[in-house]
Amino acid sequence: MLTLQGKTMRYALNDLGQVVSVYNKLTCHEYVFQPGNLWKLIYQEGERTEIPVDSTGQAFTARTDTTEDGAERLRLTYDGLKGDGRDLNVRLVLTFVLSDDALSVQAELVNNDPSPLMELQVTAASGMRSLSGSPETDAIAWPVDLGRRIPNPAFSDLSVYAGYRKYERHDQFHTDLNALYPGRLSMQWYDWYNEGEGLYVGSHDPSHQATCLHVERDVKQNILRMGVIRYPMLNTGESWQSAPIVYAPHLGDWHAGAKRYRSWIEQEGNWHKPDQPEWMLQFKGWLRVILKQHHMELNWDYSQIEALYDEAAAAGMDTIFLLGWEKGGFARMWPDYVVDDRMGGEAGLKAAIDKVHAKGGKVLMFLSYALIDRASDYYQKGPGRKATTKSLWGEEIPFSETYCGEGTWRKLGNPPMPMYLSCAGSPDWQEKMIESARTCLDLGADGVLYDIGGMTPFFCYDDSHTHAKPSHSCSDKARRYGELHDYIRSRGADKAIMMEHNIDVFAQHMDLSQGGTTSPSDPRSLLELYRYTFPELIMTNRNIGHDEENFRDKANYSFLYGLRYDMSIYRCCGALSDIPNYAVYLKELNGLRARYQEFLLKGRFIDNEGFCLDNQDLAAKAYRAGDGRVAVVLWNKGDCSQCYSICGLEDGAVSQCGTVAPSSVAVVVL
């Protein structure tokens, strides 16, 4: 038995190299139900592309000692591995360091074998079923988008949450939570928790190369293996060392994990608070409109921008966001951003922007960070072919959309219009993104939004790009966003940069992120996860401002979580006059936000901390102002009035009582 002891955790492996103890000393609970696999290596040979090597039964030597700061350390060395039918000339070293409160695991690989080593799955917390003996009370806080709660993971079909179509993987053996960061995952950590305790699992990797957070459920034994997958992609003669995977038991729920991750990412120097302009701090929402559609019909021309802005302003929003403003129309000819004579030409667009400015408003303009139209001049005559992502299959990666109007022949009788994904590792693409921002700012825009800014980090096999390995395609992306931020700020201290998708290391360079959010009725939603970890970030309530269906719940839900209003009426083809009841209610809520802006717009989201509420039928979230005061937003989802008594948790706090009307919100300053 190989055992490490810390103040909060005991960790042990048996002689077969299996995990046999993950013991939380804070709660006296053993998490391992039966011995679990420690790692899995995937190598490639001939036509076989995913040959697995399991850890159990591999020969290794072990050495224990202590680090300079007194932490216990265990090093497992595998000099050669048993592959499928032959020996692999591969050296694997796993180093475990158990400090007072966390276990850190790092891997080293040396490949002297002819076969490439593609990925390493480390599951140092393995063979587990429940935290405290009641698996039905356990959940995983999973950082897809803003956050998702995965209930009872040891007895759930995890493929439901993973995005796979069933039978695309070996789900007769195991179902998995697998997702890539930075991409669909907004952060590189997750937490297995219940109300009283939990286990933090974090990839403490500042490199930004593609990383897969991994939870594997054995469907026959109902046990969990938790860890991180990395993609060294080692050819013969190459070596690699991983960043740490950190496991930390804790008291309380996932909030403890959020604090640990935030502490690491700041201490690493890998994240800083954005420096949003004052108008962005007070930003309450926008009207998002497509002027010229994909099928080249006009919803509005430039002369109508002022009237659209007036409707937004009447609802308490001082910003209009323009899509399809260019000659090619929405989602066509990108990245050729040329002003359209048919809509009024350069003079007409500048005049419209000037009129909005004269009324104290802001105009934002849309750019795509990812898409290249095959028919664009940039692709046909410029460097577009060099800027695209090249896949494993040797092809450019398509991202195809065809929006339609009243007709059907283009949509149903044809495949989607082909567009290709750019690669952040292409210097040519970075130049084009700066040039495109320059175009918008020269027209008078107050900022730009880079669409599809944080999508899946597809591996890129173009050797002319700056990434060292295909799995490093996004390793320079945060730095490149920093360059775009600095250019846009150089055009004026109040010029704003925004992006689609919520991803922590990219969002530090953004004034706002436009990501996907769940609906108020989704019980698995855990928006708190990202909002609590990064409360300084500004984000919208995308996808719940299309029409008036259930609009009060959608508006109140967004208000509760501090999401700014993205009014994309009728898929950005409508105006606020099309949803008059919603517009009236938005004016009321935006008035509340203005009244309590020090808390709700400029304050820090602290979730369920800082107060005690006696009515569980009210949803409640707290915000802390810069001076330390706390305000709580209360949302009554029901159709009857709800009374409440609420009290702050600081010394001398006085209980306050009141009533929240049906389907309404209230703000209480403690």
Secondary structure, DSSP 4 states (H G I P E B T S, - for coil): -EEEE-SSEEEEE-TTS-EEEEEETTTTEE-BSS-B--EEEEEEETTEEEEEEESTT---EEEEEE-TTS-EEEEEEEEEEE-SSSEEEEEEEEEEEE-SS-EEEEEEEEE-SSS-EEEEEEEEEEEE--SSS-GGG-EEEE-BTT-EEEESGGGS-THHHHTPPTTSS-TTTEEEEEEEETTTBSSSEEEEE-SSEEEEEEE--TT---EEEEEEEETTTTEEEEEEEE---B-TT-EEEPPPEEEEEEESSTHHHHHHHHHHHHHTT--------HHHHT--EEEEEESB-TTS-BS--GGGHHHHHHHHHHTT--EEEEES-BTT-TTSSTT---B-TTTTHHHHHHHHHHHHHHTT-EEEEEEESSEEETTSHHHHTSSHHHHB-B-TTSSBPB------SS--HHHHSSPPPPEEEB-TT-HHHHHHHHHHHHHHHHTT-SEEEEET-S--------TTSS-SSGGGTTTTHHHHHHHHHHHHHHT-TT-EEEEES--HHHHTT-SEEE-----TT-TTB-THHHHHHSTT--BB-TTS-SSSTTHHHHHHHHHHHTPBEEE-HHHHT--GGGSHHHHHHHHHHHHHHHHTHHHHTTSEEEET-SEEES-TTEEEEEEE-TTS-EEEEEEE-SSS-EEEEEEESSTT---EEEEE-TTEEEEEE-
